[in-house]
Amino acid sequence: MSFRKIASTPFRHAGFRSPSATVERRPDGSLLLRSGLPLPSHPRCTTDWLEHWAEVRPDSPLIAERRGGTDWEVVNCAEACFAVRALASQLLNVGASVDRPLAVLSENSTEQALLTWAALYAGVPIAPISPAYSQLGGDYSRLRAAVDLVDPFLFFVQDAARFSEALKVLGIPAERVLVVNNAGASMLQFDSWRRTAPDGSITALHDRLADDLPAKYMFTSGSTGIPRAAVQTRAMLASAQEISASIFEKEPETPPVYLEWLPWHHVMGGNIVLNRVLRFGGTLYMDGGRPVSGRFDQTLTNLREVAPTYYFNVPAGLAMLVAALENDDACARHFFSKLNYVCYGGAMLSRDVYDRFQSVAERITGERIVLTSVFGATETSGPAISQYWAVDDVGGIGLPLAGLDLKLIEYPSLSGRFELRLRGPNIMRRYLKSPDQTAKAIDEEGFYCLGDEVSFVDPKNPLAGLRFAGRFADDFKLSNGTWVRTAEVRVRLLNACQLVQEIVILHDGGDRLGAFAWLDMVRCRKLFPDLEQIPIDEVRRHRGLLKELARQLATFNGTHTATSMRVERVLILSEAPSMQHYEITDKGSINRRAVIERRTTNAAELFQTPAQAHVVVAERS
């Protein structure tokens, strides 16, 4: 059931500026969309903000993490600043430099945050590598590729025992491994580094570092092949953070509070989250939960204690949050008590989740909460586009942020869609040691080519912003020559089939569309209580469930006549998306290409005649 909002219910004020942009049609037919937001100057490095807060409010909590027990271990601004200078000194003392970078293999931690800022302070590039590459099933091909590309001098792991096999495979000498827990002989001791007094010259050295020095080697997701490393400079990171701050009318009157789980080897977590806490002098509570079954309870426990002023999650996480808030008024009251707005990224949000979220917000607070989106990529060092204003809509990605130019190239085959390209102070100039890939990614005017499609929410009103319309790599042609825009089909089908949590669109090689689907078991069991104790293989053959899914699929197809929008079959998958096989990213989004390549047997089952029991079939008209 979808809860549509009453338009007159007010939104809680989020402190955003009004949307602002200009549009220019150029002689070559492309559009140039520019932000009208003011872009103030930014510091040379994000750690300059840390030094500021250490002087202005030294005792203010900066970062907090749970350690085994129930209490939060807190590091304040003054303690963090001392640790950053101490760690920066030690990095340089052991020989790290701009040409001898640091690699991080492990998950988010207080120590990783301090070390990341210390590397920036010292001018040592840091390369955060997905922990999955070191942990999943002994396949170290992506880990080897990342390490070969960066050629790190030092490696950081939170726990030497957990990463012992990966370190052994890489052949890393013990004296080049920095460890917090279970350090072996000759390994470098993080706690010792952290407690050592900083060198007297470290601040002066930091002040002399050039703005354009490499600060981070951030790896792409690898959804289309071996990950590449985007080179992000100190100035790019600082400008990306100031660009993010440009959407607000004024600085916050009180230190903001964040509760975040996003992995720090991705841009949103590792750049925006980690640097945002420095920019605003807020408090970052590190959420050990994840938007997956079995780990989201930790997020809910944290939200019952920490009331964020701003909250970010991926759509899968917001769907789980909404389901919890609908049934726990006390948690909902605490969650909404200080909340200014909620933001999502990584995938498109369904209308159903949006409406249910606003229904809870309105019931608890009497207001709607701005639930908006942010759009960026590894190559943008942070967000580039944001819908930073209140709107009762989903699917919009908004307008370019301050200092950003968007080039929109319209092709006849795109039918109102545009290829999106980006240029600005935070946009990548090169991939590490990959001139050919750089040349393909950056056009002759310096615009980064994302491979994404966008359209205008309202072609007559550009200030209504853009919508994400899909990726060229995911779109395909049917045998009748019709293009299928998979992103649009996916979102519409998710909105129609509300017993489904996630969908992957594919076709039979001819003109028939089908989908893989994972069930939303919480909603399925509410509708069919007898599913509570039934294994998933039996659940997907449940007659009542299949009948309801068939009804929802028929409703979806009844509103679409084009073959490019009609989904004829849905196969219910019992096996969850596999992180080991890269079907699901660290952010919880689905890697469509990996799912289809791995599940060829399921694809054959999907279009098999007669249909199997776990395949929902729509009648052809």
Order of alpha helices (4+ residues) and beta strands (2+ residues): beta-beta-alpha-beta-beta-alpha-beta-alpha-beta-alpha-alpha-beta-alpha-beta-beta-alpha-alpha-beta-beta-alpha-beta-alpha-beta-alpha-beta-alpha-alpha-beta-alpha-beta-beta-beta-beta-beta-alpha-beta-beta-beta-beta-alpha-beta-beta-alpha-alpha-alpha-beta-alpha-alpha-beta
